[in-house]
């Protein structure tokens, strides 16, 4: 499995830290299944160092486990057979071994050490200050429970705060690199798979066997023995204490309750308490708050809506969670019926919108003719526009619609978009408007002809490059 796809930046940072004179303490964290351990093993290749995977056992068991790794690393039979060693003794043994050579110490699932002994971050802080800081050692603390890792290593009140020389929060692989997992898969199929797996390498691996997307979903998600079947519940159980409350919130958002007030009323939760829950979900990269891109003060805007940020979580709560009783009995008729009815219209189409926005943001600047300062979505109580990009200095604005359909987009889509733009009051009457249509299946000859004579209209058709990469081919005005 090529889990180092799009991890060159992280590996480059680790290499730079290793080459830097003196000691360094790096925190690497991110949710499960993102390939953190794979990155660390790749980084350790050819370097003098040791890797220890902490467990949820008692601290004494972790000390013994770490002792065995240290003994193997320094080649000490005495240490391997000895007893009564503490954390300080073991770090001393590493420090004193070949002191002229820079060594790497990786402690994976670090949060478990702080869970079994809440004082452990203080213990490690003292070891770092007194024994390791000047010892030509690179210490990497890695963890998959974001809340615990933040409180133990990154929070202001953590004993380790101020000791780290850097941190990496590993996130999902963006869609622009997704084709590297599937170099022979066409763009349309790539998008379907990405809509389910997101950019999580372990989830992607489950869908590498090929075949129809619905077959892949049935085999890898709608089977109770599959690790993906209960993955969202497992993720939440590890991160939060009120699991049932968080499940209800995520389910509510997945089924269209995007407004704070409506979500609070549906769940019977006070809005101030719901704000806390949503803040936690946002910190876990599961939920995001969006405001219309024209808002001048997004943080204080009362027009914020909440959406699921994670493709797999959104898919699971729409098409798996409501039907777990049927899935447990493998009575899949209703499940597959709902999946075929709503997978594209309710899920893939929204993922396609996000991909269009991300692609436009990536292309913005550089050689792009128009330089946009803000890119996002826009809505009011009656209208919604998928893509709006604007420049406050030049008063230029791009309005776009994203059409995920098996049929080519026709000219009516352009006329409908143009009609909606009057509802956007940003610099109305004193702005330069441009239009962009994004399509999964191309455009009708009529629309191509219209774009050829419409200087402010661009058409973007989803295609695959020769290397399999997803891209949009532009026709018309030359927006990018």
Phi, psi and omega in degrees: 000128184272071185282351178274008173305130177059029177245018182295324180296316180294316178296321178297320178296315179299319178297319179296320178295322180293322181284342182292135179299145177088187182271160176211150178234115185243135175255123177242120183215163182161162184298165180300156171077006182272352178095026180298313181296322178299316179299315182294319178294322176297317181294324183288343183302126177080006181243146175287115183184174179225154180237128176232129178260108180290155180235173178271014177287176177300156184302323181301323178292322177292323176299315180295320178296317178294322178301316180298320179292319179294317180300318178295320183294316183268355178071043183248108176292328180297315179294324181297326184262348186285172179218167177083010180278146175249179181301317181299319179299319184288320176292328175298319181299320177292315183299321185278347180279119178047064188297339181284343183259134178287131183243154179245130174243120178248123173247106182269152186052046183305327186300336180292330178293321177285337178286318181282333177221101185298341180274357186299320176304324177291321177300313181292325178300317180294319178298318180296312184295321188263339188231329189253334189301327180250023191254011180060049182232141173252113180256124180244121177256119185241142179204156184247356176258103191298316183298313180294316180298322179294314183291327184274334187233331190249334184294152183300326182271006176283139176302335181273356179299132181089348179273328184293145175264349178182165178214150177232121170260111182281129179239179183293153178288127182292159185299331182297342178254359187298326183297340181293339173279332185227070188295343182252003183270131181293164187303317183298319180288324177304315183296321178297316180293317180297325179298335179265309189273339191060206182257034180265113186306319182293324177290320179300319181303324181294338183253019182275352184286352179085195181089175180297144182299323180290326175294318178298319178296316182297317184284324190258346182233319184273020176246120186303337180274352180286141180295336180282343186298319181244016185304312181299322178296317180298316180301314182290320180300326181282337187258329187231159182270320181269069187302316183298322179295316180292323176300318180294321180294312181296319177300317180299316178295318181300331183258022168102003177272084186266341181272140180305310183298316181293320179295317180296317180294319180297321184269348183069040182240138176297144185297324180293326177286320178298325177302320179295315179299315181295323178299321177295315180296325176293319180295336179270004181065024179264331183230150174226150176257128179243147172231158176305137188297341180279353181296131183280336180226080187304321184297326183260001182296138177269005182257016181293141175236153183248133182228155174283129184270337187262122183301312184294317179300315179298315179299313186296317182286339177275320192241355180241305186307316181292346188237029184294328179297315179294321181294320179301325179269001183056033172266084194265002184303308182292325180296311180292326178297313179295324179295312180293328180289318192243352185303311182284309187289324184264341188235300185298321182298323178289320176299320178300320177301315180296321178297319178299316179296316180296318180296317179296320179295321179294323182278342182296142185082198180058237181270001181297139182292322181253132179254113184258138181271332180222136179227130179184209179248169177217145176201158165226201184289341186238334186236157177214136178235127188298317186229126171223125178232137186216161177230112183294330183285317183265352183060033174265144180216137178249128174251132182222152174234145182245121185243107176260098185211156177282349181257147176299147179283137181255179186295335180301329179297320178293315181296321179294319178297313183299324180293324182289335188294338179297338179286343179274110188275356181302114179050033182300130182087353181217051181214161177254116186262141174229154184232143180222131175244128179251133184224140174284331189235026175082196187222155179288157176305323179300317181289322175301317180296319179297316181296327180294336182247002181251103190294345182245025179239127176239142178246133181236116182253130180291130180213173174252137173284175180298328180275006179092353183293143176284139177206171171245132173265129185264138173233145173107232196289339183083052180295322182244000000 
